[in-house]
Amino acid sequence: MPDPILLWFRRDLRLADHPMLAEAMETGGPLIPVFLHDEVVEGQGAAPRFRLGLSVESFARDLDAVGAKLILRRGRALDSLRALCAETGARAVWWSRAYDPDARARDAEVMAGLDAEGIETRDFPGHLLFEPDSVETKTGGYYKVYTPYMKAVRDRLPDAPLAPPARLPAPESWPQSDRLDDWHMARGMNRGGAVVAKYLVVGERAARDRLDRFVAQRIADYAIARDRPDIEGTSGLSENLTYGEISIHACYRAALAAREAGAEGAEHFRKELVWRDFAYHLLHHTPRLISRNWRAEWDRFPWSEDGDSAEATAWKRGRTGMALVDAAMRELYATGRMHNRARMITGSYLTKHLQTHWKIGHDWFADCLVDWDPANNALGWQWIAGSGPDAAPYFRVYNPVSQAEKFDPEGAYRRAWIAEGQADPPQTARDFLAAAPRAWGLSATMPYPEPIVGAAEGRDRALSAYATLRGRAEGGDVTNG
Ligand SMILES: Cc1cc2nc3c(=O)[nH]c(=O)nc-3n(C[C@H](O)[C@H](O)[C@H](O)COP(=O)(O)OP(=O)(O)OC[C@H]3O[C@@H](n4cnc5c(N)ncnc54)[C@H](O)[C@@H]3O)c2cc1C
């Protein structure tokens, strides 16, 4: 029997459309799927780690159904893989590429360490539509602006579908595995875990069903409906894409097919999928996107960097008194998700009205989002703050009152999440109160606060701070985004 290959799964927890798995199947030799609770997983926020645990559990079941086991190990990736190679006789370790700086540093260390011992390492595409280095400007550089990036990839086709394996060739014996329960992936969630779990759609099959439902029922209206937090107008697939429960190529193919069939919103959906690739393109070329102002001149901006200030605390707890902002922050805490427009409005309110550094919002999202994605989150925050590539100009301040009038015209989204002032609050609003830590001291009967910073006052504050940075005043108000 040939030596087994270790297939190290990370953000690619699916069987279909999986380049590494498809190629491994062609070898005909035994395959040992592995998932590691390593230094990168250790560094993740509470909600992403919790959600990752559920994805791993689901994937292990799917592997079981095709005659394989998912071997779990905890510890530094290089140590775990070395030990597994020694135990199983594997002489090759394969994985699907990752692009964020922490994962890249880990992978480089693993590659060097295993190569030194004569163990073959190979990495594969699978997480993105187009590999970041495969898209270049005419002068051989990388794109900093979305529109020309989109133009450059517009005519490229997605990969053809790869069928899931019917059965994985098994090794003569399976190595010992940790028990997933012993990893306590939900530990950071406290009482929020049970609430957030109600809103999740986990695993490869559920992700595929979600895509099919979206295409059948919502993609046609997507271009307009996607902007309304009060209706279910988007796909919800970010939660699945981030763990690789569905391939981005499958989503892209579905978008192209729907467009071909005449669905109006399909082209817009395709463009959003390309935003995800663009975020990875930028992160790959400028890893500082995640940790520092992408434009260094923003280092001089007088942002508050106190994540525990009264203002930042009110923002995190959904108690700013600005109803659309608070509804969104509560949706985030109770469901682990937030509507895209609401992400922009809460981000603008934090960085502009509350003059608080985008990193504080970025880190809070990274702790609370079940769809946390290192590239999308960083690009989203730097975009809204004004410090990023292709960013919304800082002087564009989202007015949370007029945004609410436009995108939540009946107040349904705000009522869904804010219990205070309602005689019989809906389940969603009660879910938030059930998820929120007791130490926050929230209840449905307490008075709803006055705005800590009003819409106009916040805009003036933001613009005068911006003027000190630029040395001149600029003006403008975004009421329609
Ligand atoms: C401050 C801020 C933080 C964000 N953090 C994240 C994050 O951690 N994880 C994440 O996946 N997205 C993030 N986004 C982007 C966007 O809000 C979400 O992708 C979207 O809300 C997910 O919902 P959906 O799957 O229903 O999206 P749909 O509208 O159905 O879009 C389909 C897919 O396209 C991609 N996409 C859509 N919008 C964007 C966008 N603006 N940028 C990049 N990709 C996009 C996503 O993969 C999404 O799943 C952030 C945006 C902002 C402004």
The ligand as a Tripos MOL2 file, in Angstrom:
@<TRIPOS>MOLECULE
LIG
   53    58     1     0     0
SMALL
NO_CHARGES

@<TRIPOS>ATOM
      1 C1        -17.3160   47.0810    8.3240 C.3       1 LIG1
      2 C2        -17.5660   45.8470    7.4880 C.ar      1 LIG1
      3 C3        -17.1470   44.6000    7.9380 C.ar      1 LIG1
      4 C4        -17.3560   43.4420    7.1760 C.ar      1 LIG1
      5 N1        -16.9310   42.2260    7.6540 N.ar      1 LIG1
      6 C5        -17.1170   41.1120    6.9100 C.ar      1 LIG1
      7 C6        -16.6620   39.8480    7.3780 C.ar      1 LIG1
      8 O1        -16.0290   39.7120    8.4260 O.2       1 LIG1
      9 N2        -16.9500   38.7390    6.6120 N.ar      1 LIG1
     10 C7        -17.6020   38.8390    5.4010 C.ar      1 LIG1
     11 O2        -17.8020   37.8150    4.7430 O.2       1 LIG1
     12 N3        -18.0030   40.0320    4.9340 N.ar      1 LIG1
     13 C8        -17.8050   41.1680    5.6480 C.ar      1 LIG1
     14 N4        -18.2540   42.3720    5.1740 N.ar      1 LIG1
     15 C9        -18.8730   42.4340    3.8320 C.3       1 LIG1
     16 C10       -20.4020   42.2230    3.7820 C.3       1 LIG1
     17 O3        -21.0380   43.0030    4.7600 O.3       1 LIG1
     18 C11       -20.7990   40.7460    3.9910 C.3       1 LIG1
     19 O4        -20.0460   39.9230    3.1230 O.3       1 LIG1
     20 C12       -22.2740   40.5150    3.7070 C.3       1 LIG1
     21 O5        -23.0740   41.3150    4.5580 O.3       1 LIG1
     22 C13       -22.5890   39.0570    3.9250 C.3       1 LIG1
     23 O6        -23.9410   38.7820    3.7550 O.3       1 LIG1
     24 P1        -24.4280   37.8390    2.5740 P.3       1 LIG1
     25 O7        -23.6300   36.5820    2.5650 O.co2     1 LIG1
     26 O8        -25.8990   37.7360    2.6920 O.co2     1 LIG1
     27 O9        -23.9900   38.6990    1.3230 O.3       1 LIG1
     28 P2        -24.5480   38.7580   -0.1590 P.3       1 LIG1
     29 O10       -25.0370   40.1400   -0.3800 O.co2     1 LIG1
     30 O11       -25.4620   37.6510   -0.4600 O.co2     1 LIG1
     31 O12       -23.2060   38.6280   -1.0250 O.3       1 LIG1
     32 C14       -22.6880   37.3610   -1.4200 C.3       1 LIG1
     33 C15       -21.2550   37.2380   -0.9900 C.3       1 LIG1
     34 O13       -20.4580   38.2460   -1.6100 O.3       1 LIG1
     35 C16       -19.4260   38.6620   -0.7270 C.3       1 LIG1
     36 N5        -19.6240   40.0740   -0.3810 N.ar      1 LIG1
     37 C17       -20.7910   40.7560   -0.3270 C.ar      1 LIG1
     38 N6        -20.5570   42.0430    0.0120 N.ar      1 LIG1
     39 C18       -19.2250   42.1660    0.1740 C.ar      1 LIG1
     40 C19       -18.3740   43.2480    0.5310 C.ar      1 LIG1
     41 N7        -18.8400   44.4680    0.7590 N.pl3     1 LIG1
     42 N8        -17.0450   43.0050    0.6290 N.ar      1 LIG1
     43 C20       -16.5350   41.7820    0.3870 C.ar      1 LIG1
     44 N9        -17.3050   40.7150    0.0380 N.ar      1 LIG1
     45 C21       -18.6320   40.9070   -0.0650 C.ar      1 LIG1
     46 C22       -19.5650   37.8280    0.5290 C.3       1 LIG1
     47 O14       -18.7250   36.7080    0.4220 O.3       1 LIG1
     48 C23       -21.0270   37.4290    0.4970 C.3       1 LIG1
     49 O15       -21.3020   36.2440    1.2030 O.3       1 LIG1
     50 C24       -18.0230   43.5520    5.9230 C.ar      1 LIG1
     51 C25       -18.4670   44.8090    5.4870 C.ar      1 LIG1
     52 C26       -18.2310   45.9410    6.2500 C.ar      1 LIG1
     53 C27       -18.7150   47.2760    5.7440 C.3       1 LIG1
@<TRIPOS>BOND
     1     1     2 1
     2     2     3 ar
     3     2    52 ar
     4     3     4 ar
     5     4     5 ar
     6     4    50 ar
     7     5     6 ar
     8     6     7 ar
     9     6    13 1
    10     7     8 2
    11     7     9 ar
    12     9    10 ar
    13    10    11 2
    14    10    12 ar
    15    12    13 ar
    16    13    14 ar
    17    14    15 1
    18    14    50 ar
    19    15    16 1
    20    16    17 1
    21    16    18 1
    22    18    19 1
    23    18    20 1
    24    20    21 1
    25    20    22 1
    26    22    23 1
    27    23    24 1
    28    24    25 2
    29    24    26 1
    30    24    27 1
    31    27    28 1
    32    28    29 2
    33    28    30 1
    34    28    31 1
    35    31    32 1
    36    32    33 1
    37    33    34 1
    38    33    48 1
    39    34    35 1
    40    35    36 1
    41    35    46 1
    42    36    37 ar
    43    36    45 ar
    44    37    38 ar
    45    38    39 ar
    46    39    40 ar
    47    39    45 ar
    48    40    41 1
    49    40    42 ar
    50    42    43 ar
    51    43    44 ar
    52    44    45 ar
    53    46    47 1
    54    46    48 1
    55    48    49 1
    56    50    51 ar
    57    51    52 ar
    58    52    53 1
@<TRIPOS>SUBSTRUCTURE
     1 LIG1         1 GROUP 0 **** ****
